[in-house]
Amino acid sequence: MALEMRDVCERCETAKLPWDAAARICSYECTFCVPCGEAMGEVCPNCGGELVARPTRAPQQAG
């Protein structure tokens, strides 16, 4: 099962999160930018789970 790489912060909804950008996720793959994760104390507001660094991937190739 592949990790869903969401491309925008779920809290501020303005931070773009390309696959190679730093982001925070919980075990349910809720996704937040680093500043929002830090502002929330690295705790997911949806499930109460720990927010951790999302792994990065190379940008997706077109075609």
PDB file with one MODEL, atoms N, CA, C and O in Angstrom:
MODEL        1
ATOM      1  N   MET A   1       0.851  -1.179   0.000  1.00  0.00           N
ATOM      2  CA  MET A   1       0.000   0.000   0.000  1.00  0.00           C
ATOM      3  C   MET A   1       0.892   1.236   0.000  1.00  0.00           C
ATOM      4  O   MET A   1       1.761   1.373   0.862  1.00  0.00           O
ATOM      5  N   ALA A   2       0.690   2.115  -0.937  1.00  0.00           N
ATOM      6  CA  ALA A   2       1.518   3.319  -1.072  1.00  0.00           C
ATOM      7  C   ALA A   2       1.013   4.429  -0.155  1.00  0.00           C
ATOM      8  O   ALA A   2      -0.184   4.560   0.101  1.00  0.00           O
ATOM      9  N   LEU A   3       1.942   5.203   0.316  1.00  0.00           N
ATOM     10  CA  LEU A   3       1.623   6.365   1.125  1.00  0.00           C
ATOM     11  C   LEU A   3       0.989   7.435   0.248  1.00  0.00           C
ATOM     12  O   LEU A   3       1.523   7.780  -0.806  1.00  0.00           O
ATOM     13  N   GLU A   4      -0.152   7.959   0.687  1.00  0.00           N
ATOM     14  CA  GLU A   4      -0.788   9.044  -0.069  1.00  0.00           C
ATOM     15  C   GLU A   4      -0.001  10.312   0.174  1.00  0.00           C
ATOM     16  O   GLU A   4       0.166  10.730   1.320  1.00  0.00           O
ATOM     17  N   MET A   5       0.483  10.928  -0.884  1.00  0.00           N
ATOM     18  CA  MET A   5       1.299  12.130  -0.769  1.00  0.00           C
ATOM     19  C   MET A   5       0.429  13.349  -1.051  1.00  0.00           C
ATOM     20  O   MET A   5       0.404  13.854  -2.173  1.00  0.00           O
ATOM     21  N   ARG A   6      -0.277  13.814  -0.038  1.00  0.00           N
ATOM     22  CA  ARG A   6      -1.138  14.988  -0.202  1.00  0.00           C
ATOM     23  C   ARG A   6      -0.281  16.212  -0.480  1.00  0.00           C
ATOM     24  O   ARG A   6       0.842  16.324   0.012  1.00  0.00           O
ATOM     25  N   ASP A   7      -0.821  17.125  -1.272  1.00  0.00           N
ATOM     26  CA  ASP A   7       0.015  18.226  -1.750  1.00  0.00           C
ATOM     27  C   ASP A   7      -0.293  19.585  -1.134  1.00  0.00           C
ATOM     28  O   ASP A   7       0.212  20.605  -1.604  1.00  0.00           O
ATOM     29  N   VAL A   8      -1.118  19.610  -0.084  1.00  0.00           N
ATOM     30  CA  VAL A   8      -1.409  20.874   0.607  1.00  0.00           C
ATOM     31  C   VAL A   8      -1.651  20.583   2.089  1.00  0.00           C
ATOM     32  O   VAL A   8      -2.156  19.519   2.446  1.00  0.00           O
ATOM     33  N   CYS A   9      -1.289  21.527   2.937  1.00  0.00           N
ATOM     34  CA  CYS A   9      -1.470  21.389   4.383  1.00  0.00           C
ATOM     35  C   CYS A   9      -2.962  21.378   4.713  1.00  0.00           C
ATOM     36  O   CYS A   9      -3.713  22.219   4.221  1.00  0.00           O
ATOM     37  N   GLU A  10      -3.391  20.426   5.545  1.00  0.00           N
ATOM     38  CA  GLU A  10      -4.796  20.318   5.933  1.00  0.00           C
ATOM     39  C   GLU A  10      -5.223  21.395   6.929  1.00  0.00           C
ATOM     40  O   GLU A  10      -6.421  21.621   7.103  1.00  0.00           O
ATOM     41  N   ARG A  11      -4.285  22.058   7.579  1.00  0.00           N
ATOM     42  CA  ARG A  11      -4.641  23.079   8.569  1.00  0.00           C
ATOM     43  C   ARG A  11      -4.720  24.465   7.939  1.00  0.00           C
ATOM     44  O   ARG A  11      -5.767  25.110   7.984  1.00  0.00           O
ATOM     45  N   CYS A  12      -3.624  24.923   7.356  1.00  0.00           N
ATOM     46  CA  CYS A  12      -3.623  26.280   6.801  1.00  0.00           C
ATOM     47  C   CYS A  12      -4.173  26.316   5.373  1.00  0.00           C
ATOM     48  O   CYS A  12      -4.588  27.372   4.895  1.00  0.00           O
ATOM     49  N   GLU A  13      -4.176  25.195   4.712  1.00  0.00           N
ATOM     50  CA  GLU A  13      -4.691  25.036   3.358  1.00  0.00           C
ATOM     51  C   GLU A  13      -4.021  25.944   2.326  1.00  0.00           C
ATOM     52  O   GLU A  13      -4.520  26.097   1.211  1.00  0.00           O
ATOM     53  N   THR A  14      -2.883  26.548   2.703  1.00  0.00           N
ATOM     54  CA  THR A  14      -2.163  27.390   1.746  1.00  0.00           C
ATOM     55  C   THR A  14      -0.762  26.864   1.461  1.00  0.00           C
ATOM     56  O   THR A  14      -0.216  27.117   0.387  1.00  0.00           O
ATOM     57  N   ALA A  15      -0.177  26.141   2.397  1.00  0.00           N
ATOM     58  CA  ALA A  15       1.180  25.625   2.200  1.00  0.00           C
ATOM     59  C   ALA A  15       1.155  24.490   1.184  1.00  0.00           C
ATOM     60  O   ALA A  15       0.477  23.481   1.380  1.00  0.00           O
ATOM     61  N   LYS A  16       1.895  24.665   0.107  1.00  0.00           N
ATOM     62  CA  LYS A  16       2.029  23.626  -0.917  1.00  0.00           C
ATOM     63  C   LYS A  16       3.064  22.616  -0.433  1.00  0.00           C
ATOM     64  O   LYS A  16       4.119  22.994   0.077  1.00  0.00           O
ATOM     65  N   LEU A  17       2.758  21.330  -0.594  1.00  0.00           N
ATOM     66  CA  LEU A  17       3.639  20.270  -0.111  1.00  0.00           C
ATOM     67  C   LEU A  17       3.973  19.293  -1.231  1.00  0.00           C
ATOM     68  O   LEU A  17       3.434  18.187  -1.269  1.00  0.00           O
ATOM     69  N   PRO A  18       4.863  19.693  -2.148  1.00  0.00           N
ATOM     70  CA  PRO A  18       5.272  18.743  -3.187  1.00  0.00           C
ATOM     71  C   PRO A  18       5.945  17.530  -2.539  1.00  0.00           C
ATOM     72  O   PRO A  18       6.330  17.566  -1.370  1.00  0.00           O
ATOM     73  N   TRP A  19       6.075  16.484  -3.303  1.00  0.00           N
ATOM     74  CA  TRP A  19       6.576  15.220  -2.769  1.00  0.00           C
ATOM     75  C   TRP A  19       7.968  15.313  -2.157  1.00  0.00           C
ATOM     76  O   TRP A  19       8.329  14.493  -1.313  1.00  0.00           O
ATOM     77  N   ASP A  20       8.747  16.297  -2.569  1.00  0.00           N
ATOM     78  CA  ASP A  20      10.103  16.416  -2.036  1.00  0.00           C
ATOM     79  C   ASP A  20      10.199  17.471  -0.928  1.00  0.00           C
ATOM     80  O   ASP A  20      11.302  17.842  -0.526  1.00  0.00           O
ATOM     81  N   ALA A  21       9.049  17.957  -0.430  1.00  0.00           N
ATOM     82  CA  ALA A  21       9.028  18.978   0.625  1.00  0.00           C
ATOM     83  C   ALA A  21       8.888  18.343   2.007  1.00  0.00           C
ATOM     84  O   ALA A  21       8.325  17.258   2.151  1.00  0.00           O
ATOM     85  N   ALA A  22       9.405  19.033   3.011  1.00  0.00           N
ATOM     86  CA  ALA A  22       9.228  18.593   4.392  1.00  0.00           C
ATOM     87  C   ALA A  22       7.764  18.754   4.771  1.00  0.00           C
ATOM     88  O   ALA A  22       7.141  19.764   4.446  1.00  0.00           O
ATOM     89  N   ALA A  23       7.212  17.752   5.463  1.00  0.00           N
ATOM     90  CA  ALA A  23       5.825  17.790   5.919  1.00  0.00           C
ATOM     91  C   ALA A  23       5.702  16.888   7.136  1.00  0.00           C
ATOM     92  O   ALA A  23       6.607  16.107   7.431  1.00  0.00           O
ATOM     93  N   ARG A  24       4.592  16.996   7.834  1.00  0.00           N
ATOM     94  CA  ARG A  24       4.301  16.150   8.995  1.00  0.00           C
ATOM     95  C   ARG A  24       3.050  15.330   8.697  1.00  0.00           C
ATOM     96  O   ARG A  24       2.097  15.841   8.109  1.00  0.00           O
ATOM     97  N   ILE A  25       3.050  14.045   9.104  1.00  0.00           N
ATOM     98  CA  ILE A  25       1.896  13.174   8.932  1.00  0.00           C
ATOM     99  C   ILE A  25       1.647  12.377  10.204  1.00  0.00           C
ATOM    100  O   ILE A  25       2.545  12.188  11.025  1.00  0.00           O
ATOM    101  N   CYS A  26       0.385  11.905  10.353  1.00  0.00           N
ATOM    102  CA  CYS A  26       0.057  10.983  11.442  1.00  0.00           C
ATOM    103  C   CYS A  26      -0.105   9.590  10.830  1.00  0.00           C
ATOM    104  O   CYS A  26       0.107   9.413   9.631  1.00  0.00           O
ATOM    105  N   SER A  27      -0.472   8.616  11.633  1.00  0.00           N
ATOM    106  CA  SER A  27      -0.618   7.253  11.129  1.00  0.00           C
ATOM    107  C   SER A  27      -1.790   7.101  10.168  1.00  0.00           C
ATOM    108  O   SER A  27      -1.865   6.106   9.447  1.00  0.00           O
ATOM    109  N   TYR A  28      -2.702   8.061  10.142  1.00  0.00           N
ATOM    110  CA  TYR A  28      -3.810   8.046   9.187  1.00  0.00           C
ATOM    111  C   TYR A  28      -3.501   8.876   7.942  1.00  0.00           C
ATOM    112  O   TYR A  28      -4.367   9.055   7.087  1.00  0.00           O
ATOM    113  N   GLU A  29      -2.276   9.380   7.836  1.00  0.00           N
ATOM    114  CA  GLU A  29      -1.788  10.166   6.708  1.00  0.00           C
ATOM    115  C   GLU A  29      -2.394  11.562   6.630  1.00  0.00           C
ATOM    116  O   GLU A  29      -2.379  12.181   5.566  1.00  0.00           O
ATOM    117  N   CYS A  30      -2.932  12.072   7.756  1.00  0.00           N
ATOM    118  CA  CYS A  30      -3.299  13.484   7.803  1.00  0.00           C
ATOM    119  C   CYS A  30      -1.993  14.232   7.582  1.00  0.00           C
ATOM    120  O   CYS A  30      -0.962  13.847   8.134  1.00  0.00           O
ATOM    121  N   THR A  31      -2.021  15.282   6.794  1.00  0.00           N
ATOM    122  CA  THR A  31      -0.790  15.926   6.347  1.00  0.00           C
ATOM    123  C   THR A  31      -0.798  17.416   6.651  1.00  0.00           C
ATOM    124  O   THR A  31      -1.772  18.118   6.379  1.00  0.00           O
ATOM    125  N   PHE A  32       0.321  17.888   7.228  1.00  0.00           N
ATOM    126  CA  PHE A  32       0.448  19.279   7.628  1.00  0.00           C
ATOM    127  C   PHE A  32       1.833  19.801   7.265  1.00  0.00           C
ATOM    128  O   PHE A  32       2.797  19.039   7.199  1.00  0.00           O
ATOM    129  N   CYS A  33       1.921  21.115   7.029  1.00  0.00           N
ATOM    130  CA  CYS A  33       3.234  21.720   6.811  1.00  0.00           C
ATOM    131  C   CYS A  33       3.981  21.738   8.151  1.00  0.00           C
ATOM    132  O   CYS A  33       3.372  21.589   9.211  1.00  0.00           O
ATOM    133  N   VAL A  34       5.282  21.917   8.092  1.00  0.00           N
ATOM    134  CA  VAL A  34       6.100  21.904   9.309  1.00  0.00           C
ATOM    135  C   VAL A  34       5.671  22.991  10.298  1.00  0.00           C
ATOM    136  O   VAL A  34       5.522  22.686  11.481  1.00  0.00           O
ATOM    137  N   PRO A  35       5.462  24.256   9.871  1.00  0.00           N
ATOM    138  CA  PRO A  35       5.029  25.266  10.845  1.00  0.00           C
ATOM    139  C   PRO A  35       3.707  24.916  11.535  1.00  0.00           C
ATOM    140  O   PRO A  35       3.566  25.145  12.736  1.00  0.00           O
ATOM    141  N   CYS A  36       2.751  24.374  10.806  1.00  0.00           N
ATOM    142  CA  CYS A  36       1.483  23.992  11.435  1.00  0.00           C
ATOM    143  C   CYS A  36       1.689  22.816  12.394  1.00  0.00           C
ATOM    144  O   CYS A  36       1.117  22.796  13.483  1.00  0.00           O
ATOM    145  N   GLY A  37       2.498  21.848  11.993  1.00  0.00           N
ATOM    146  CA  GLY A  37       2.795  20.721  12.879  1.00  0.00           C
ATOM    147  C   GLY A  37       3.409  21.185  14.188  1.00  0.00           C
ATOM    148  O   GLY A  37       3.027  20.723  15.263  1.00  0.00           O
ATOM    149  N   GLU A  38       4.365  22.102  14.091  1.00  0.00           N
ATOM    150  CA  GLU A  38       5.002  22.633  15.293  1.00  0.00           C
ATOM    151  C   GLU A  38       4.000  23.426  16.133  1.00  0.00           C
ATOM    152  O   GLU A  38       4.013  23.325  17.360  1.00  0.00           O
ATOM    153  N   ALA A  39       3.136  24.210  15.493  1.00  0.00           N
ATOM    154  CA  ALA A  39       2.136  25.004  16.214  1.00  0.00           C
ATOM    155  C   ALA A  39       1.146  24.114  16.966  1.00  0.00           C
ATOM    156  O   ALA A  39       0.607  24.512  17.999  1.00  0.00           O
ATOM    157  N   MET A  40       0.912  22.915  16.446  1.00  0.00           N
ATOM    158  CA  MET A  40      -0.015  21.975  17.083  1.00  0.00           C
ATOM    159  C   MET A  40       0.688  21.038  18.057  1.00  0.00           C
ATOM    160  O   MET A  40       0.082  20.089  18.556  1.00  0.00           O
ATOM    161  N   GLY A  41       1.968  21.301  18.329  1.00  0.00           N
ATOM    162  CA  GLY A  41       2.715  20.459  19.266  1.00  0.00           C
ATOM    163  C   GLY A  41       2.992  19.067  18.735  1.00  0.00           C
ATOM    164  O   GLY A  41       3.157  18.120  19.504  1.00  0.00           O
ATOM    165  N   GLU A  42       3.042  18.943  17.395  1.00  0.00           N
ATOM    166  CA  GLU A  42       3.293  17.655  16.714  1.00  0.00           C
ATOM    167  C   GLU A  42       2.242  16.603  17.090  1.00  0.00           C
ATOM    168  O   GLU A  42       2.550  15.413  17.167  1.00  0.00           O
ATOM    169  N   VAL A  43       0.992  17.049  17.324  1.00  0.00           N
ATOM    170  CA  VAL A  43      -0.130  16.156  17.622  1.00  0.00           C
ATOM    171  C   VAL A  43      -1.220  16.402  16.581  1.00  0.00           C
ATOM    172  O   VAL A  43      -1.604  17.548  16.344  1.00  0.00           O
ATOM    173  N   CYS A  44      -1.719  15.339  15.963  1.00  0.00           N
ATOM    174  CA  CYS A  44      -2.756  15.461  14.945  1.00  0.00           C
ATOM    175  C   CYS A  44      -4.068  15.904  15.592  1.00  0.00           C
ATOM    176  O   CYS A  44      -4.521  15.279  16.551  1.00  0.00           O
ATOM    177  N   PRO A  45      -4.684  16.975  15.081  1.00  0.00           N
ATOM    178  CA  PRO A  45      -5.945  17.429  15.654  1.00  0.00           C
ATOM    179  C   PRO A  45      -7.119  16.513  15.291  1.00  0.00           C
ATOM    180  O   PRO A  45      -8.177  16.588  15.916  1.00  0.00           O
ATOM    181  N   ASN A  46      -6.941  15.665  14.305  1.00  0.00           N
ATOM    182  CA  ASN A  46      -8.021  14.776  13.868  1.00  0.00           C
ATOM    183  C   ASN A  46      -8.118  13.507  14.705  1.00  0.00           C
ATOM    184  O   ASN A  46      -9.217  13.072  15.050  1.00  0.00           O
ATOM    185  N   CYS A  47      -6.969  12.909  15.034  1.00  0.00           N
ATOM    186  CA  CYS A  47      -6.989  11.626  15.745  1.00  0.00           C
ATOM    187  C   CYS A  47      -6.213  11.641  17.059  1.00  0.00           C
ATOM    188  O   CYS A  47      -6.278  10.682  17.827  1.00  0.00           O
ATOM    189  N   GLY A  48      -5.482  12.718  17.320  1.00  0.00           N
ATOM    190  CA  GLY A  48      -4.686  12.783  18.543  1.00  0.00           C
ATOM    191  C   GLY A  48      -3.369  12.051  18.442  1.00  0.00           C
ATOM    192  O   GLY A  48      -2.629  11.965  19.421  1.00  0.00           O
ATOM    193  N   GLY A  49      -3.066  11.519  17.264  1.00  0.00           N
ATOM    194  CA  GLY A  49      -1.829  10.779  17.058  1.00  0.00           C
ATOM    195  C   GLY A  49      -0.627  11.690  16.885  1.00  0.00           C
ATOM    196  O   GLY A  49      -0.759  12.890  16.642  1.00  0.00           O
ATOM    197  N   GLU A  50       0.537  11.097  17.015  1.00  0.00           N
ATOM    198  CA  GLU A  50       1.803  11.810  16.866  1.00  0.00           C
ATOM    199  C   GLU A  50       2.027  12.194  15.405  1.00  0.00           C
ATOM    200  O   GLU A  50       1.805  11.384  14.505  1.00  0.00           O
ATOM    201  N   LEU A  51       2.464  13.424  15.173  1.00  0.00           N
ATOM    202  CA  LEU A  51       2.873  13.852  13.844  1.00  0.00           C
ATOM    203  C   LEU A  51       4.374  13.610  13.706  1.00  0.00           C
ATOM    204  O   LEU A  51       5.158  13.984  14.578  1.00  0.00           O
ATOM    205  N   VAL A  52       4.753  12.988  12.617  1.00  0.00           N
ATOM    206  CA  VAL A  52       6.153  12.679  12.351  1.00  0.00           C
ATOM    207  C   VAL A  52       6.524  13.192  10.965  1.00  0.00           C
ATOM    208  O   VAL A  52       5.653  13.541  10.168  1.00  0.00           O
ATOM    209  N   ALA A  53       7.810  13.234  10.689  1.00  0.00           N
ATOM    210  CA  ALA A  53       8.284  13.685   9.377  1.00  0.00           C
ATOM    211  C   ALA A  53       7.783  12.737   8.290  1.00  0.00           C
ATOM    212  O   ALA A  53       7.931  11.519   8.394  1.00  0.00           O
ATOM    213  N   ARG A  54       7.191  13.313   7.251  1.00  0.00           N
ATOM    214  CA  ARG A  54       6.755  12.513   6.106  1.00  0.00           C
ATOM    215  C   ARG A  54       7.975  12.184   5.258  1.00  0.00           C
ATOM    216  O   ARG A  54       8.803  13.059   5.004  1.00  0.00           O
ATOM    217  N   PRO A  55       8.097  10.933   4.818  1.00  0.00           N
ATOM    218  CA  PRO A  55       9.209  10.629   3.910  1.00  0.00           C
ATOM    219  C   PRO A  55       9.051  11.414   2.613  1.00  0.00           C
ATOM    220  O   PRO A  55       7.932  11.750   2.224  1.00  0.00           O
ATOM    221  N   THR A  56      10.143  11.703   1.954  1.00  0.00           N
ATOM    222  CA  THR A  56      10.090  12.443   0.694  1.00  0.00           C
ATOM    223  C   THR A  56      10.261  11.491  -0.478  1.00  0.00           C
ATOM    224  O   THR A  56      10.777  10.383  -0.334  1.00  0.00           O
ATOM    225  N   ARG A  57       9.822  11.947  -1.630  1.00  0.00           N
ATOM    226  CA  ARG A  57       9.999  11.218  -2.892  1.00  0.00           C
ATOM    227  C   ARG A  57      10.470  12.204  -3.927  1.00  0.00           C
ATOM    228  O   ARG A  57      10.262  13.411  -3.798  1.00  0.00           O
ATOM    229  N   ALA A  58      11.097  11.693  -4.941  1.00  0.00           N
ATOM    230  CA  ALA A  58      11.462  12.541  -6.076  1.00  0.00           C
ATOM    231  C   ALA A  58      10.174  13.031  -6.726  1.00  0.00           C
ATOM    232  O   ALA A  58       9.169  12.321  -6.700  1.00  0.00           O
ATOM    233  N   PRO A  59      10.179  14.218  -7.304  1.00  0.00           N
ATOM    234  CA  PRO A  59       8.981  14.718  -7.980  1.00  0.00           C
ATOM    235  C   PRO A  59       8.521  13.730  -9.049  1.00  0.00           C
ATOM    236  O   PRO A  59       9.333  13.086  -9.714  1.00  0.00           O
ATOM    237  N   GLN A  60       7.206  13.625  -9.199  1.00  0.00           N
ATOM    238  CA  GLN A  60       6.617  12.725 -10.185  1.00  0.00           C
ATOM    239  C   GLN A  60       6.952  13.191 -11.590  1.00  0.00           C
ATOM    240  O   GLN A  60       6.874  14.382 -11.891  1.00  0.00           O
ATOM    241  N   GLN A  61       7.322  12.259 -12.444  1.00  0.00           N
ATOM    242  CA  GLN A  61       7.664  12.577 -13.828  1.00  0.00           C
ATOM    243  C   GLN A  61       6.406  12.524 -14.697  1.00  0.00           C
ATOM    244  O   GLN A  61       5.613  11.590 -14.582  1.00  0.00           O
ATOM    245  N   ALA A  62       6.225  13.507 -15.553  1.00  0.00           N
ATOM    246  CA  ALA A  62       5.077  13.510 -16.474  1.00  0.00           C
ATOM    247  C   ALA A  62       5.281  12.474 -17.559  1.00  0.00           C
ATOM    248  O   ALA A  62       6.405  12.216 -17.990  1.00  0.00           O
ATOM    249  N   GLY A  63       4.179  11.884 -17.993  1.00  0.00           N
ATOM    250  CA  GLY A  63       4.237  10.962 -19.119  1.00  0.00           C
ATOM    251  C   GLY A  63       4.195   9.586 -18.692  1.00  0.00           C
ATOM    252  O   GLY A  63       4.235   8.680 -19.524  1.00  0.00           O
TER     253      GLY A  63
ENDMDL
END
